[in-house]
């Protein structure tokens, strides 16, 4: 399919490194401690109903030319697109 999943986690480096050491995920994880990436993509919220200083779940499919081909931004921490929806977008 030519797809490379990358997860961006706006968390402290130590917590992410511990998660990676324990779970060995099959994808790349980028650490966004300063929340620059999540702010750029418009998914960071300073004050949310369920937390402070948090990023909403989001999925972006970005083409090689850096164009966003698909985007999903959850309105709560438990809202995600279905696997079928993501595969259809790919």
Secondary structure as UniProt FT lines:
FT   STRAND          6..9
FT   HELIX           13..23
FT   STRAND          28..31
FT   TURN            33..34
FT   HELIX           36..40
FT   TURN            41..42
FT   STRAND          44..47
FT   STRAND          52..55
FT   STRAND          58..62
FT   TURN            64..65
FT   STRAND          68..73
FT   TURN            77..78
FT   HELIX           83..89
//
